[in-house]
Amino acid sequence: MLCEPYLLDPTADGIHVVWHTEGPGSQHAVLAGPAVATMTGDEARAAATGPAGAGQGWRRFSADTVELSRTREDQESAVPGREYPVVTRRAVHRHLATVTGLPGGRTPYRVVSGGTVTAAYTLAPAPPPDRPVRLLLTSDHQLKPMVPANLAKVAETAGVAFDGVLMAGDMVNAPDRASEWFDSSAEPPFFRTFERILAHSPIYPAIGNHEVMGRWSESATLDAQFNDPQPGAWDITTYREMFPYPRSDSGDQRWWSRSIGDVHVICLFATQVWRSPRLEGRGKFQEALEDVDNPDRWGYGQFIFEPIKRGSPQFAFLAAELASPAARSARYRVVMFHHPSHGLGNHSVPPYTDPVQVVGPKSIRYEYPLAGDYILRDVEPLLSAAGVHLVLNGHSHVWNRFRNAAGVHWLETSNVGNSYGAYDVTSGMTRWYPPDYVLQGDPGGLQPIVPTVAPFVRPDGVPLPFVASNEVTVFTLLDSAAGVVRSYRHDTRHPTSPAVLFDEFPLA
């Protein structure tokens, strides 16, 4: 097995269990029921392969197997005992079993896959709409070195069984590189670091820019392919195959909505390709001088993958969902997407809008008018009018939060290492962008909120409204029973120190 099982998209009486192997194998199944936790390995294998599909205190659910279509390795991969001098196809098989007929509460389960028997974990159906829930909020793991410490502190602080994990994008770096998901020895692979939690808690992911591959090549490295999308020439196949659920009729896995107990979650595909901000070569603001006459080599600036502006299918989906009975009757409404139009991070600039191409005699430049920011101009008014309680973002590897005039909370809680800084008057930092862009503060004009419990302070005692560190990591919990969102920080230089509650705010 390449990973322990992970859970997807529970229903009123069931849930999907997913795991991966290199070979197709045979006799892949989930055993679920109170007797499963105490089975020996031989007993579990017999239950998974015998003629009876159920017994005293257990039931068997067979898995469907498909091979992922784009997973590869290359010379930049780090797989123990293997070398890949060129881009090489790597077989990965997904096994998906749908467990049904679950009672309320948690049920033990184990996976039996090709003779391998996992430890006993627990699963549960979707909580009913009137039940309070606990949700873990996170994003931007990207194989960063502090992720294992971050998730260990989550488990130590809050346990491993949540009603859901809201993941606001950027799980790995190059999504077609299989080892980044499973077994990289150079960096913490996604499933290995997250397995203690995802084996008990369903993940609800959003698409970030690191879930999107660029144009296919038989020879270019996977990082080069990742960095080479063009409008209409990009791919999220591996993401779709890894996470076949949740999905919607109009957006499949790109955008969807679910009620998780008394919280209604709407997920959008709101992200751009990342381009370098430098003012030479191909980047956010221009094409490389030597490529001006070669459109095949253009990057087209920091273009948007999927439209979200008013009039787009995604905007229509959002408007309909916000007006739906499920959203209106929910105690809390949460909208999740990757891009932070409100934020102190570097990636909140330039504005979230289509690049305006300016063609000169021997140059191609791109401009991004702030008035055209689709999230600020079109999406935010819709969220405010619908009484959305929380917007969850990622992308800038920083913790910061805001509250607009309508009472909508905006939170980025993606500080799991590799921070790019916080550009605020309290830090004194300014973004390295041309002067006609917002160089300091929130481009959307909101004031950042200082953490309410234990903020960091400057040497002169001024409290800081952010966490932007390569030693201190952050995670956040939504507790709908208490109606609060709590953020914790942990200094990884002191591994045995407890996580510190540093911010808490009510959703109402």
Secondary structure, 3 states (H helix, E strand, C coil): CCCCCEEECCCCCCEEEEEEECCCCCCEEEEECCCHHHCCHHHHHHHHHCCCCEECCEEEEECEEEECCCCEECCCCCCCCCCCCCCEECCCEEEEEEECCCCCCCEEEEEEECCEECCCEEECCCCCCCCCCEEEEECCCCCCCCHHHHHHHHHHHHCCCCCEEEECCCCCCCCCEHHHHCCCCCCCCHHHHHHHHHCCCEEEECCCHHHCECCCCCCCCHHHHHCCCECCECECHHHHHHCCCCCECCCECCCEEEEECCEEEEECCCCECCCCCCCCCCCCCECCHHHCCCHHHCCCCCCECCCCCCCCHHHHHHHHHHCCHHHHHCCEEEEECCCCCCCCCHHHCCCCCCCEEEEECCEEEEECCHHHCHHHHHHHHHHHHCCCCEEEECCCCCEEEEECCCCCEEEEECCCCCCCCCCCCCCCCCCCCCCCCCCCCCCCCCCCCCCCCCCCECCCCCECCCECCCCEEEEEEEECCCCEEEEEEEECCCCCCCCEEEEEEECC
